[in-house]
Amino acid sequence: MNRNNRQLENWIYLACLMEATARKPGNVHPTASFPDLTYPDFLKSAAVIAPLLAHTDSHNIGSVIRQCISETQKVIPSNSNLGMVLLLAPLAAVPLDKTIEDGIQEILTELTIQDAREVYEAIRIANPGGLGKTESEDVSVEPTGTLREVMTLAADRDSVASEYANAFQITLGTAAPALRELWKQCDDWEDAIIRLQLQLMSDFPDTLIARKRGFAEAEQSAERARTALDAEDFATGLSQFDAWLRQDGNQRNPGTTADLIVACLFVAMRDGFIPTPDLSTIRKQIPRKFEHDLRNIPHDE
């Protein structure tokens, strides 16, 4: 593996690790799990996808996405990373001599119908929760256009699809600049990520919540996120929001927002919005019992 691939692998892995480790309301993290998904699941899946995504280019995006999901399913029975893989693959394909902002439009324009076929297969393999009857029927048949074109058809109901349609407007226009400011203002990286989650949820109602619970409830989650972000007692507001999200069997899991955070962290490290954190600062938030799941961490050469 050359140095550029190693750098990409490191950024991808760290983005996944930091997102999973930050104790964000409603999500899985070191001290919170779902019946079918745990923190070690995210560590294992991150180790699977980072080296695969590091070899993405404009000609293999669909096949890399399918490979990532297929290989993840061999170690994790539940869907742990479909959304983040869909976001990371085109971002990782941008040549390193360009910023993401300068190169992503060309990458998206070059997506093909074969990329769409591969992604449809990846979705069938992952069988993501909250996928409605219409979407299930859509991915069971031959795609009618390129990957970007079919994503555009779903852009009004799915933020991941919207990023393909709108050249990653949320990641590049809102999330990465916000993270850069939060990185300066907050006491540590975890606080910055938690506050980023609340800001994104308040600005862009989580579409996984919308699929599972309806758009009205997604809007309510956005209002509650803003309340938590603005609370005078931040810790109490955060705890109350977390409890509300976890009611009713974790049906209000803000999973799409988590995927956007992974994409944002990758872009922010790759393009210098934030410095790449030292791994020791992340390890401080990881209980010792999970240390063995970190053995495959890539390092810069």
TORKE-57927 format. One record per residue (C-alpha): residue number from 1; x, y, z. Coordinates in steps of 0.25 Angstrom, whole numbers, plus 5000, padded with zeros to 4 digits. Example, Ala and Ser with C-alpha at 12.3 -4.5 7.8 and 13.67 -1.06 7.14 Angstrom:
BEGIN
<node resi="1" u="5049" v="4982" w="5031"/>
<node resi="2" u="5055" v="4996" w="5029"/>
***
This chain:
BEGIN
<node resi="1" u="5000" v="5000" w="5000"/>
<node resi="2" u="5006" v="5014" w="4996"/>
<node resi="3" u="5006" v="5026" w="5005"/>
<node resi="4" u="4994" v="5032" w="4999"/>
<node resi="5" u="4985" v="5019" w="5001"/>
<node resi="6" u="4991" v="5018" w="5016"/>
<node resi="7" u="4987" v="5033" w="5019"/>
<node resi="8" u="4973" v="5031" w="5013"/>
<node resi="9" u="4971" v="5018" w="5021"/>
<node resi="10" u="4975" v="5025" w="5034"/>
<node resi="11" u="4966" v="5037" w="5032"/>
<node resi="12" u="4954" v="5027" w="5028"/>
<node resi="13" u="4957" v="5018" w="5040"/>
<node resi="14" u="4958" v="5030" w="5050"/>
<node resi="15" u="4945" v="5037" w="5045"/>
<node resi="16" u="4938" v="5024" w="5047"/>
<node resi="17" u="4945" v="5022" w="5061"/>
<node resi="18" u="4942" v="5036" w="5066"/>
<node resi="19" u="4928" v="5036" w="5062"/>
<node resi="20" u="4925" v="5023" w="5068"/>
<node resi="21" u="4932" v="5026" w="5081"/>
<node resi="22" u="4926" v="5040" w="5084"/>
<node resi="23" u="4915" v="5038" w="5093"/>
<node resi="24" u="4904" v="5044" w="5085"/>
<node resi="25" u="4889" v="5044" w="5089"/>
<node resi="26" u="4881" v="5033" w="5082"/>
<node resi="27" u="4893" v="5025" w="5076"/>
<node resi="28" u="4901" v="5013" w="5080"/>
<node resi="29" u="4914" v="5017" w="5087"/>
<node resi="30" u="4924" v="5010" w="5097"/>
<node resi="31" u="4913" v="5011" w="5108"/>
<node resi="32" u="4900" v="5009" w="5100"/>
<node resi="33" u="4896" v="4998" w="5090"/>
<node resi="34" u="4884" v="4993" w="5083"/>
<node resi="35" u="4879" v="4979" w="5084"/>
<node resi="36" u="4885" v="4976" w="5070"/>
<node resi="37" u="4896" v="4985" w="5069"/>
<node resi="38" u="4908" v="4989" w="5079"/>
<node resi="39" u="4920" v="4998" w="5080"/>
<node resi="40" u="4930" v="4986" w="5076"/>
<node resi="41" u="4921" v="4984" w="5064"/>
<node resi="42" u="4925" v="4998" w="5059"/>
<node resi="43" u="4939" v="4996" w="5062"/>
<node resi="44" u="4940" v="4983" w="5054"/>
<node resi="45" u="4932" v="4989" w="5042"/>
<node resi="46" u="4942" v="5001" w="5042"/>
<node resi="47" u="4954" v="4992" w="5041"/>
<node resi="48" u="4947" v="4984" w="5030"/>
<node resi="49" u="4943" v="4996" w="5021"/>
<node resi="50" u="4955" v="5006" w="5023"/>
<node resi="51" u="4965" v="4998" w="5014"/>
<node resi="52" u="4955" v="4995" w="5004"/>
<node resi="53" u="4950" v="5010" w="5003"/>
<node resi="54" u="4965" v="5015" w="5002"/>
<node resi="55" u="4966" v="5008" w="4988"/>
<node resi="56" u="4953" v="5015" w="4983"/>
<node resi="57" u="4955" v="5023" w="4970"/>
<node resi="58" u="4945" v="5029" w="4960"/>
<node resi="59" u="4944" v="5015" w="4952"/>
<node resi="60" u="4940" v="5006" w="4964"/>
<node resi="61" u="4931" v="5013" w="4974"/>
<node resi="62" u="4919" v="5004" w="4972"/>
<node resi="63" u="4928" v="4991" w="4973"/>
<node resi="64" u="4935" v="4996" w="4985"/>
<node resi="65" u="4922" v="5000" w="4992"/>
<node resi="66" u="4917" v="4986" w="4990"/>
<node resi="67" u="4930" v="4979" w="4994"/>
<node resi="68" u="4930" v="4988" w="5007"/>
<node resi="69" u="4916" v="4983" w="5011"/>
<node resi="70" u="4918" v="4969" w="5007"/>
<node resi="71" u="4931" v="4968" w="5015"/>
<node resi="72" u="4924" v="4975" w="5027"/>
<node resi="73" u="4913" v="4965" w="5027"/>
<node resi="74" u="4923" v="4954" w="5029"/>
<node resi="75" u="4927" v="4959" w="5043"/>
<node resi="76" u="4914" v="4967" w="5046"/>
<node resi="77" u="4900" v="4961" w="5044"/>
<node resi="78" u="4893" v="4975" w="5045"/>
<node resi="79" u="4894" v="4987" w="5036"/>
<node resi="80" u="4905" v="4995" w="5043"/>
<node resi="81" u="4910" v="5004" w="5032"/>
<node resi="82" u="4902" v="5005" w="5019"/>
<node resi="83" u="4900" v="5020" w="5020"/>
<node resi="84" u="4914" v="5023" w="5023"/>
<node resi="85" u="4920" v="5014" w="5012"/>
<node resi="86" u="4911" v="5021" w="5002"/>
<node resi="87" u="4916" v="5035" w="5007"/>
<node resi="88" u="4930" v="5031" w="5008"/>
<node resi="89" u="4932" v="5024" w="4995"/>
<node resi="90" u="4931" v="5036" w="4986"/>
<node resi="91" u="4938" v="5045" w="4995"/>
<node resi="92" u="4950" v="5035" w="4996"/>
<node resi="93" u="4950" v="5035" w="4981"/>
<node resi="94" u="4954" v="5050" w="4979"/>
<node resi="95" u="4969" v="5050" w="4976"/>
<node resi="96" u="4977" v="5055" w="4987"/>
<node resi="97" u="4983" v="5067" w="4978"/>
<node resi="98" u="4969" v="5073" w="4979"/>
<node resi="99" u="4960" v="5077" w="4991"/>
<node resi="100" u="4947" v="5070" w="4993"/>
<node resi="101" u="4940" v="5082" w="4989"/>
<node resi="102" u="4948" v="5084" w="4976"/>
<node resi="103" u="4947" v="5069" w="4972"/>
<node resi="104" u="4934" v="5063" w="4976"/>
<node resi="105" u="4925" v="5069" w="4965"/>
<node resi="106" u="4934" v="5062" w="4955"/>
<node resi="107" u="4933" v="5049" w="4963"/>
<node resi="108" u="4918" v="5049" w="4964"/>
<node resi="109" u="4916" v="5052" w="4949"/>
<node resi="110" u="4925" v="5040" w="4945"/>
<node resi="111" u="4916" v="5030" w="4953"/>
<node resi="112" u="4910" v="5020" w="4944"/>
<node resi="113" u="4898" v="5010" w="4943"/>
<node resi="114" u="4907" v="4999" w="4947"/>
<node resi="115" u="4910" v="5007" w="4960"/>
<node resi="116" u="4895" v="5007" w="4962"/>
<node resi="117" u="4894" v="4992" w="4960"/>
<node resi="118" u="4906" v="4990" w="4970"/>
<node resi="119" u="4899" v="4999" w="4980"/>
<node resi="120" u="4886" v="4992" w="4979"/>
<node resi="121" u="4892" v="4979" w="4982"/>
<node resi="122" u="4899" v="4985" w="4994"/>
<node resi="123" u="4886" v="4990" w="4999"/>
<node resi="124" u="4880" v="4976" w="4997"/>
<node resi="125" u="4891" v="4970" w="5005"/>
<node resi="126" u="4890" v="4980" w="5016"/>
<node resi="127" u="4875" v="4980" w="5017"/>
<node resi="128" u="4875" v="4993" w="5025"/>
<node resi="129" u="4865" v="4996" w="5036"/>
<node resi="130" u="4854" v="5006" w="5032"/>
<node resi="131" u="4854" v="5003" w="5017"/>
<node resi="132" u="4840" v="5004" w="5013"/>
<node resi="133" u="4832" v="4996" w="5003"/>
<node resi="134" u="4834" v="5005" w="4991"/>
<node resi="135" u="4849" v="5006" w="4993"/>
<node resi="136" u="4850" v="4991" w="4995"/>
<node resi="137" u="4843" v="4989" w="4982"/>
<node resi="138" u="4852" v="4999" w="4975"/>
<node resi="139" u="4865" v="4992" w="4979"/>
<node resi="140" u="4860" v="4978" w="4975"/>
<node resi="141" u="4859" v="4982" w="4960"/>
<node resi="142" u="4869" v="4988" w="4950"/>
<node resi="143" u="4873" v="5002" w="4952"/>
<node resi="144" u="4867" v="5012" w="4942"/>
<node resi="145" u="4879" v="5022" w="4942"/>
<node resi="146" u="4893" v="5025" w="4947"/>
<node resi="147" u="4896" v="5024" w="4962"/>
<node resi="148" u="4894" v="5039" w="4963"/>
<node resi="149" u="4881" v="5039" w="4956"/>
<node resi="150" u="4875" v="5028" w="4964"/>
<node resi="151" u="4880" v="5035" w="4977"/>
<node resi="152" u="4873" v="5048" w="4972"/>
<node resi="153" u="4860" v="5041" w="4972"/>
<node resi="154" u="4861" v="5038" w="4986"/>
<node resi="155" u="4867" v="5052" w="4990"/>
<node resi="156" u="4855" v="5058" w="4996"/>
<node resi="157" u="4853" v="5046" w="5006"/>
<node resi="158" u="4868" v="5042" w="5009"/>
<node resi="159" u="4879" v="5051" w="5013"/>
<node resi="160" u="4890" v="5041" w="5008"/>
<node resi="161" u="4883" v="5041" w="4994"/>
<node resi="162" u="4882" v="5057" w="4995"/>
<node resi="163" u="4897" v="5058" w="4997"/>
<node resi="164" u="4899" v="5050" w="4983"/>
<node resi="165" u="4889" v="5059" w="4977"/>
<node resi="166" u="4894" v="5072" w="4982"/>
<node resi="167" u="4909" v="5070" w="4982"/>
<node resi="168" u="4910" v="5067" w="4997"/>
<node resi="169" u="4904" v="5081" w="5001"/>
<node resi="170" u="4901" v="5077" w="5015"/>
<node resi="171" u="4915" v="5071" w="5018"/>
<node resi="172" u="4923" v="5082" w="5011"/>
<node resi="173" u="4914" v="5094" w="5013"/>
<node resi="174" u="4909" v="5092" w="5027"/>
<node resi="175" u="4916" v="5081" w="5034"/>
<node resi="176" u="4931" v="5083" w="5032"/>
<node resi="177" u="4931" v="5098" w="5034"/>
<node resi="178" u="4922" v="5096" w="5047"/>
<node resi="179" u="4932" v="5085" w="5052"/>
<node resi="180" u="4944" v="5094" w="5049"/>
<node resi="181" u="4938" v="5105" w="5058"/>
<node resi="182" u="4934" v="5095" w="5069"/>
<node resi="183" u="4948" v="5089" w="5069"/>
<node resi="184" u="4953" v="5103" w="5073"/>
<node resi="185" u="4942" v="5105" w="5083"/>
<node resi="186" u="4940" v="5092" w="5090"/>
<node resi="187" u="4948" v="5086" w="5101"/>
<node resi="188" u="4951" v="5073" w="5094"/>
<node resi="189" u="4948" v="5065" w="5081"/>
<node resi="190" u="4936" v="5058" w="5087"/>
<node resi="191" u="4929" v="5070" w="5091"/>
<node resi="192" u="4931" v="5076" w="5077"/>
<node resi="193" u="4925" v="5064" w="5071"/>
<node resi="194" u="4913" v="5063" w="5080"/>
<node resi="195" u="4910" v="5078" w="5078"/>
<node resi="196" u="4911" v="5076" w="5063"/>
<node resi="197" u="4901" v="5064" w="5064"/>
<node resi="198" u="4891" v="5074" w="5070"/>
<node resi="199" u="4893" v="5085" w="5060"/>
<node resi="200" u="4891" v="5075" w="5048"/>
<node resi="201" u="4879" v="5069" w="5054"/>
<node resi="202" u="4873" v="5082" w="5057"/>
<node resi="203" u="4876" v="5087" w="5043"/>
<node resi="204" u="4873" v="5074" w="5035"/>
<node resi="205" u="4863" v="5066" w="5042"/>
<node resi="206" u="4868" v="5051" w="5042"/>
<node resi="207" u="4863" v="5043" w="5030"/>
<node resi="208" u="4865" v="5030" w="5037"/>
<node resi="209" u="4855" v="5035" w="5048"/>
<node resi="210" u="4846" v="5040" w="5037"/>
<node resi="211" u="4846" v="5026" w="5030"/>
<node resi="212" u="4843" v="5019" w="5043"/>
<node resi="213" u="4834" v="5029" w="5051"/>
<node resi="214" u="4829" v="5039" w="5040"/>
<node resi="215" u="4833" v="5052" w="5037"/>
<node resi="216" u="4826" v="5059" w="5048"/>
<node resi="217" u="4834" v="5052" w="5058"/>
<node resi="218" u="4846" v="5055" w="5051"/>
<node resi="219" u="4843" v="5070" w="5052"/>
<node resi="220" u="4840" v="5068" w="5066"/>
<node resi="221" u="4854" v="5062" w="5068"/>
<node resi="222" u="4860" v="5074" w="5061"/>
<node resi="223" u="4853" v="5083" w="5071"/>
<node resi="224" u="4857" v="5075" w="5083"/>
<node resi="225" u="4872" v="5075" w="5077"/>
<node resi="226" u="4871" v="5090" w="5077"/>
<node resi="227" u="4866" v="5091" w="5091"/>
<node resi="228" u="4877" v="5082" w="5096"/>
<node resi="229" u="4888" v="5090" w="5088"/>
<node resi="230" u="4883" v="5103" w="5094"/>
<node resi="231" u="4880" v="5098" w="5108"/>
<node resi="232" u="4886" v="5106" w="5120"/>
<node resi="233" u="4889" v="5093" w="5126"/>
<node resi="234" u="4895" v="5085" w="5114"/>
<node resi="235" u="4898" v="5072" w="5121"/>
<node resi="236" u="4883" v="5071" w="5126"/>
<node resi="237" u="4877" v="5075" w="5113"/>
<node resi="238" u="4886" v="5065" w="5106"/>
<node resi="239" u="4882" v="5054" w="5116"/>
<node resi="240" u="4867" v="5057" w="5114"/>
<node resi="241" u="4868" v="5057" w="5099"/>
<node resi="242" u="4876" v="5044" w="5099"/>
<node resi="243" u="4865" v="5037" w="5108"/>
<node resi="244" u="4854" v="5042" w="5098"/>
<node resi="245" u="4862" v="5037" w="5086"/>
<node resi="246" u="4864" v="5023" w="5092"/>
<node resi="247" u="4849" v="5021" w="5096"/>
<node resi="248" u="4841" v="5011" w="5088"/>
<node resi="249" u="4852" v="5001" w="5085"/>
<node resi="250" u="4862" v="5012" w="5079"/>
<node resi="251" u="4852" v="5015" w="5067"/>
<node resi="252" u="4857" v="5029" w="5068"/>
<node resi="253" u="4872" v="5025" w="5065"/>
<node resi="254" u="4878" v="5037" w="5058"/>
<node resi="255" u="4886" v="5028" w="5049"/>
<node resi="256" u="4886" v="5037" w="5036"/>
<node resi="257" u="4892" v="5048" w="5044"/>
<node resi="258" u="4903" v="5039" w="5049"/>
<node resi="259" u="4906" v="5035" w="5035"/>
<node resi="260" u="4907" v="5050" w="5031"/>
<node resi="261" u="4917" v="5052" w="5043"/>
<node resi="262" u="4926" v="5041" w="5038"/>
<node resi="263" u="4926" v="5048" w="5025"/>
<node resi="264" u="4929" v="5061" w="5031"/>
<node resi="265" u="4940" v="5056" w="5040"/>
<node resi="266" u="4947" v="5050" w="5028"/>
<node resi="267" u="4946" v="5062" w="5019"/>
<node resi="268" u="4950" v="5071" w="5031"/>
<node resi="269" u="4963" v="5063" w="5034"/>
<node resi="270" u="4966" v="5061" w="5019"/>
<node resi="271" u="4965" v="5075" w="5015"/>
<node resi="272" u="4970" v="5081" w="5028"/>
<node resi="273" u="4958" v="5087" w="5034"/>
<node resi="274" u="4963" v="5080" w="5047"/>
<node resi="275" u="4976" v="5074" w="5050"/>
<node resi="276" u="4976" v="5059" w="5050"/>
<node resi="277" u="4975" v="5055" w="5065"/>
<node resi="278" u="4986" v="5047" w="5072"/>
<node resi="279" u="4980" v="5033" w="5074"/>
<node resi="280" u="4983" v="5034" w="5089"/>
<node resi="281" u="4973" v="5045" w="5091"/>
<node resi="282" u="4962" v="5036" w="5085"/>
<node resi="283" u="4966" v="5024" w="5093"/>
<node resi="284" u="4964" v="5032" w="5106"/>
<node resi="285" u="4949" v="5030" w="5103"/>
<node resi="286" u="4949" v="5015" w="5100"/>
<node resi="287" u="4947" v="5006" w="5112"/>
<node resi="288" u="4959" v="4996" w="5113"/>
<node resi="289" u="4950" v="4984" w="5110"/>
<node resi="290" u="4949" v="4989" w="5096"/>
<node resi="291" u="4964" v="4990" w="5094"/>
<node resi="292" u="4965" v="4977" w="5087"/>
<node resi="293" u="4955" v="4982" w="5076"/>
<node resi="294" u="4965" v="4993" w="5072"/>
<node resi="295" u="4977" v="4984" w="5068"/>
<node resi="296" u="4975" v="4987" w="5053"/>
<node resi="297" u="4977" v="5002" w="5054"/>
<node resi="298" u="4984" v="5007" w="5042"/>
<node resi="299" u="4996" v="5016" w="5044"/>
<node resi="300" u="5003" v="5026" w="5035"/>
<node resi="301" u="5016" v="5022" w="5030"/>
***
